[in-house]
Amino acid sequence: MARPRVLLTGFGPFPGVAENPSAWLAEILAEQSPSPEFESELHARVLPTEWEATALMPRFCETLQPHVMIHFGLSERAKAFRIERSAHNRAALRADARGAMPSGPVIRPEGPDRFDTALPAGALATHLKTCGFPAMASRSAGRYLCNFLYYHSLDWARRQEGARLVLFVHIPPASRRSGSFSEEALLHGAHETLRFVLTFASAHKPLQTTIGPAFARSEAILSAKEA
């Protein structure tokens, strides 16, 4: 994959979270080159934490045509980088930042129950741990907007002719102090995630997003930031 176009996203504030670290993480990461051996075109987008706005991601992708998408989202309960393997066709009846609700309990009534990323979530988690960051692979991105975005992005990716790689990473809350989840550490972990994904993309043949087996339908740079 020569000079891949990479889209990095984060979310804005949502009820109970006035400052979402995934937003500045995506923006700062896009300002930095992952490493000298990779020539990539980095783009950042901060999404409003809204059902309607997030549903428009496929339309934005049609314009940008990213080869790689890495979505970052905050999990207030996370104690590690959570590398999400799958997006599920479900939506929590929970208000977004505008107080709006999703259209229903599923994302696409006729869509597959699950999409799986082509990226090796377990291997990425292991890589992050060797770099000193708590990390784990996860099988559920939840039911809120993180999962909603992931499902739409993986669905868009599988319909493209060329290879498209999509990943969602849940991050824990950032700490102003030093430690595993300091702002500096979160940025370093995100940087390693990007390097891993680009290394995978350059070393493997085109891979398609996979559709998971059906389930029962009835169960249906930091200083700039501070300036």
Phi and psi in degrees as a GROMACS rama.xvg file:
@    title "Ramachandran Plot"
@    xaxis  label "Phi"
@    yaxis  label "Psi"
@TYPE xy
-83.1866  127.486  ALA-2
41.4586  69.7239  ARG-3
-66.8692  146.365  PRO-4
-90.9568  120.228  ARG-5
-114.552  129.596  VAL-6
-107.684  122.872  LEU-7
-112.909  128.101  LEU-8
-127.43  154.569  THR-9
-140.94  173.968  GLY-10
-110.061  154.653  PHE-11
-82.5302  -168.825  GLY-12
-62.1899  157.478  PRO-13
-147.414  169.013  PHE-14
-51.2019  120.726  PRO-15
94.9395  -12.0638  GLY-16
-129.987  101.277  VAL-17
-76.4232  -30.0191  ALA-18
-129.877  114.409  GLU-19
-95.4806  114.205  ASN-20
-64.8375  -20.2515  PRO-21
-64.5103  -26.2808  SER-22
-68.2866  -55.7251  ALA-23
-69.0976  -27.5682  TRP-24
-61.8187  -47.419  LEU-25
-64.8375  -41.1684  ALA-26
-67.5922  -44.3005  GLU-27
-70.3794  -39.1497  ILE-28
-60.4281  -37.2376  LEU-29
-70.0991  -17.6354  ALA-30
-84.621  -9.88599  GLU-31
-113.74  142.324  GLN-32
-75.0598  132.881  SER-33
-59.4775  -37.5608  PRO-34
-179.979  160.541  SER-35
-57.6897  -29.6812  PRO-36
-77.1304  -9.51231  GLU-37
-111.61  125.478  PHE-38
-105.726  111.034  GLU-39
-138.558  157.444  SER-40
-104.873  108.288  GLU-41
-99.162  133.629  LEU-42
-129.246  142.21  HIS-43
-119.886  146  ALA-44
-145.5  126.036  ARG-45
-99.0815  121.615  VAL-46
-95.0964  137.134  LEU-47
-60.9416  142.874  PRO-48
-81.0298  70.4766  THR-49
-138.037  139.73  GLU-50
-60.3079  -48.165  TRP-51
-65.0772  -43.9445  GLU-52
-65.8558  -41.2986  ALA-53
-65.2902  -34.1221  THR-54
-64.4501  -15.6989  ALA-55
-86.807  -0.362801  LEU-56
-54.1108  -44.5252  MET-57
-57.5475  -35.409  PRO-58
-65.6807  -40.7751  ARG-59
-65.0158  -40.2326  PHE-60
-63.7583  -34.3154  CYS-61
-61.2402  -32.6797  GLU-62
-78.9888  -48.895  THR-63
-77.7202  -33.9966  LEU-64
53.7424  59.6653  GLN-65
-70.4807  145.883  PRO-66
-86.0734  -29.2112  HIS-67
-134.328  136.412  VAL-68
-126.827  129.289  MET-69
-124.407  115.327  ILE-70
-99.9733  134.774  HIS-71
-113.61  139.445  PHE-72
-145.705  150.776  GLY-73
-85.493  133.408  LEU-74
-118.968  113.274  SER-75
-66.3495  -20.1266  GLU-76
-96.5878  -6.9431  ARG-77
-68.5186  142.01  ALA-78
-118.835  13.0791  LYS-79
-162.247  167.757  ALA-80
-66.1313  124.696  PHE-81
-107.74  112.384  ARG-82
-90.3862  114.527  ILE-83
-87.0339  124.565  GLU-84
-80.233  -32.6498  ARG-85
-139.641  155.499  SER-86
-118.883  134.461  ALA-87
-109.26  148.894  HIS-88
-80.6146  70.5366  ASN-89
-154.162  152.537  ARG-90
-142.599  131.083  ALA-91
-73.1692  139.521  ALA-92
-79.6933  73.6375  LEU-93
-131.133  137.169  ARG-94
-68.4798  145.171  ALA-95
-92.533  -166.473  ASP-96
-64.611  -20.7385  ALA-97
-97.7225  -1.71899  ARG-98
88.2592  3.77902  GLY-99
-82.7502  154.761  ALA-100
-109.146  158.013  MET-101
-68.383  164.952  PRO-102
-71.6337  -19.116  SER-103
-177.411  -179.506  GLY-104
-77.4625  -9.22352  PRO-105
-121.923  155.378  VAL-106
-78.0662  -48.3352  ILE-107
-132.475  110.575  ARG-108
-53.6642  -32.5224  PRO-109
-102.912  7.98109  GLU-110
-85.9384  164.962  GLY-111
-60.5127  153.924  PRO-112
-67.8581  -26.0046  ASP-113
-156.368  143.768  ARG-114
-117.064  140.624  PHE-115
-113.247  139.103  ASP-116
-69.6478  150.174  THR-117
-80.1981  -11.0406  ALA-118
-80.8809  145.812  LEU-119
-80.166  93.4717  PRO-120
-59.9435  -41.8262  ALA-121
-64.0635  -40.8161  GLY-122
-67.1013  -36.9051  ALA-123
-66.1575  -42.7153  LEU-124
-60.2543  -41.4085  ALA-125
-63.5563  -41.5282  THR-126
-61.0269  -46.3228  HIS-127
-62.3166  -37.5531  LEU-128
-66.3911  -36.563  LYS-129
-67.6581  -22.5031  THR-130
-86.5526  -0.181462  CYS-131
96.2586  12.3478  GLY-132
-108.521  130.319  PHE-133
-58.7138  129.889  PRO-134
-154.408  154.175  ALA-135
-154.836  152.414  MET-136
-88.0468  142.401  ALA-137
-128.316  146.908  SER-138
-99.6736  -3.02428  ARG-139
-140.092  122.472  SER-140
-89.0541  12.3018  ALA-141
89.3304  -157.205  GLY-142
-128.262  2.4413  ARG-143
-94.6099  -154.282  TYR-144
-69.7551  -23.7424  LEU-145
-62.8107  -49.9305  CYS-146
-64.6086  -38.487  ASN-147
-59.29  -47.3865  PHE-148
-63.902  -44.5265  LEU-149
-61.2661  -43.1316  TYR-150
-62.2886  -47.4176  TYR-151
-63.209  -39.6453  HIS-152
-69.0924  -43.5089  SER-153
-66.0478  -35.9637  LEU-154
-64.518  -43.8734  ASP-155
-62.2346  -44.0157  TRP-156
-60.7713  -40.8587  ALA-157
-69.8588  -18.5966  ARG-158
-91.5021  -0.000973894  ARG-159
-90.1583  152.047  GLN-160
-72.6405  -42.9966  GLU-161
-86.9516  173.554  GLY-162
-68.2846  136.688  ALA-163
-135.491  129.441  ARG-164
-111.312  131.804  LEU-165
-131.637  137.665  VAL-166
-143.793  143.924  LEU-167
-119.142  132.523  PHE-168
-124.157  120.392  VAL-169
-85.5676  133.343  HIS-170
-112.633  150.647  ILE-171
-78.5511  167.16  PRO-172
-58.384  142.671  PRO-173
-80.9104  148.301  ALA-174
-113.187  142.544  SER-175
-74.2566  -16.2504  ARG-176
-93.2467  168.593  ARG-177
-70.6017  158.827  SER-178
141.242  -173.562  GLY-179
-61.3581  -28.5663  SER-180
-121.016  28.6899  PHE-181
-66.3512  162.86  SER-182
-57.9783  -39.5456  GLU-183
-63.2006  -42.1696  GLU-184
-67.2812  -40.2862  ALA-185
-60.8763  -42.3531  LEU-186
-65.8123  -41.3997  LEU-187
-62.8004  -44.0088  HIS-188
-63.7965  -38.5717  GLY-189
-66.5657  -37.7067  ALA-190
-62.3709  -43.7039  HIS-191
-66.1095  -34.8309  GLU-192
-62.7891  -45.7259  THR-193
-62.3446  -43.9461  LEU-194
-61.409  -42.4035  ARG-195
-61.7104  -46.3577  PHE-196
-64.7608  -41.9741  VAL-197
-67.9693  -35.433  LEU-198
-63.0752  -44.6815  THR-199
-61.3334  -44.3196  PHE-200
-62.3482  -37.4231  ALA-201
-79.289  -20.0402  SER-202
-98.6824  -11.9696  ALA-203
-118.996  154.397  HIS-204
-68.9227  160.603  LYS-205
-52.3026  132.576  PRO-206
-121.026  145.54  LEU-207
-100.497  147.215  GLN-208
-59.5078  137.593  THR-209
-102.93  151.744  THR-210
-97.9416  125.115  ILE-211
-70.5072  162.395  GLY-212
-60.9581  145.76  PRO-213
-65.2983  142.244  ALA-214
-102.51  167.301  PHE-215
-61.5223  126.825  ALA-216
-60.9355  -31.2807  ARG-217
-66.3352  -21.8579  SER-218
-96.505  2.64917  GLU-219
-56.2882  -35.2578  LEU-222
-62.5995  -36.9595  SER-223
-64.5848  -34.928  ALA-224
-64.1533  -37.9137  LYS-225
-83.2512  -15.4536  GLU-226
